[in-house]
Amino acid sequence: MPRTLLARTFLLLAVLVLLTTAAWLSLFRYVDAEPRARETAQLAASAVNLIRASLFAAAPERRFGLFAEFSSREGIRLLPAEPEDIIEPMPDSRFFNLLQSELHRRLGDHTRIAASVDSVPGFWVSFRLDEADEEEYWLVLPRERATRNFAGHWLVWGLLAVALALAVAWHIASRISRPLKAMARAAETVGRGQIPARLPEDGADELTRLASAFNTMAADLQRNEKERSEVLAGISHDLRTPLTRLRLEAELSVSDESARQAIVSDIEQMESVISQFMDYARAESGEAVAPTDLPALLASIVGRQASVGRQIVADLIPLDELLLRPKAITRAVTNLVDNAAKYAGGEINLTLSASENEIRIDVADHGPGVPESEVDRLKRPFTRLESARTNATGTGLGLAIVERIARLHDGRLDLLPNPGGGLLVRLSLPIKH
């Protein structure tokens, strides 16, 4: 079975049309057999009776001339029936059985019909000049009188009718599947965190109600997202102000160096948590795509990370400018580097590569890695692999943020084993110029 609704609906309608047409043809053939058999039998019986009357009325010396006249003018031949005749019976079908019965009723039970005699094809009908006469003759009529040939124009009209029915079936199927396709595309847009275009609310009542419900849902999601961002932005502002005062108080009032550093460290961690919450809640779709020099963008990230003492080995190929959201990409790659430094430590490899239709940003570490069974779980918000990387603190939003940014660019995030040991996180993005 085809996978699309359009193809499946059209296939079912086409099968229905073809089966209905075949059923009507079969019914017509069944109903048509009896009157056609009577008509053909009447024709053959009339010819036999005409020949009988003509032969009885004609003088004996003129009968051979009469046979020739029948053959030349009417295409009718008369031959004597011989015991050694090789007879091929008519096909065993309802029409020929009805024809045989009708000829028996009109000409007598001794009447036979054949498709050929002595390998000569035709519509062969046996008869006797007199019921008491034992001598039989074959009346050979053209085969067309016992078969029905549909005229060419009827065949053309039949094919046109089937083609028209299939065209209407395709139109019906496309009318059903088109709004569902549009809704599927809109749902994918919502899944990427973007705002879909409003669906047209027309067509059948059920589809109109479905489109209206989807538009309402999309509007509600957009409103909720906006309200959430505003609330979190307000919370962030309200929290950062007292945190700044606490940090200032700690710097000025706490004389113990170790206690002061501990307080400052706690405050910085709280600010980092707030920043991650804001990154996750931020509507990345608000940033428009722009031509971006990705190698230069990644090189600037490497420079900033090196300035805080992180060992990053970069392998960046030159690329033409791509249509990306540079702030979102910066946030994603920075999160990956932060995760690698936090959970694995040591040297971090940042690689940029490209294939025919996508680019790949790989961030690899040499830490304990991630079990394959935990890969999908780690992409969910507020999730950390405590058993493998225990010396880390955080919200568990880093990979969830990168996953959201990947979907925003129609890309994907993969967690793979590093060939050199550790974890390789790959951000794959389609190439858009």
NORZIMO-V666488 format. One line per field, one symbol per residue. burial: I if it has 24 or more other ideal C-beta (glycine too) atoms within 12 Angstrom, else O. A space follows every 50 residues. Layout:
# NORZIMO-V666488
burial->???
This chain:
# NORZIMO-V666488
burial->OOOOOIOOIIOOIIOOIOOOOOOOOOOOOOOOIOOIIOOIIOIIIIIIOO IIOOIOOOOOOOOOOIIOOIOOOOOIIIIOIOOOOOOOOIOOOOIIOIII OIIOOIIOOOIIIIIOIOOOOIIIIIIIIOOOOOOIIIIIIOOOIIOOOO OOOOOOOOOOOIOOIIOOIIOOIOOIIIIIOIIOOIOOIIOIIIOIOOIO OOOOOOIOOIIOOIIOOIOOIIOOIOOOIOOIOOOIOOOIOOIOOOIOOI OOOOOOOOOOOOIIOOIOOIOIIIIIIIIIIIIIIOOOIOOIOIIOIIIO IIOOIOOOOIOIOIOIOOIOOIOIIIOIIIIIIIIIIIIIIIIIOOIIII IIIOOOOIIIIIIIIIIIIIOOOOIOOIIOOOOIIOOOIOOOOIIIIIII IIIIIIIIIIIIIIIOOIOOOIIIIIIIIIOOO
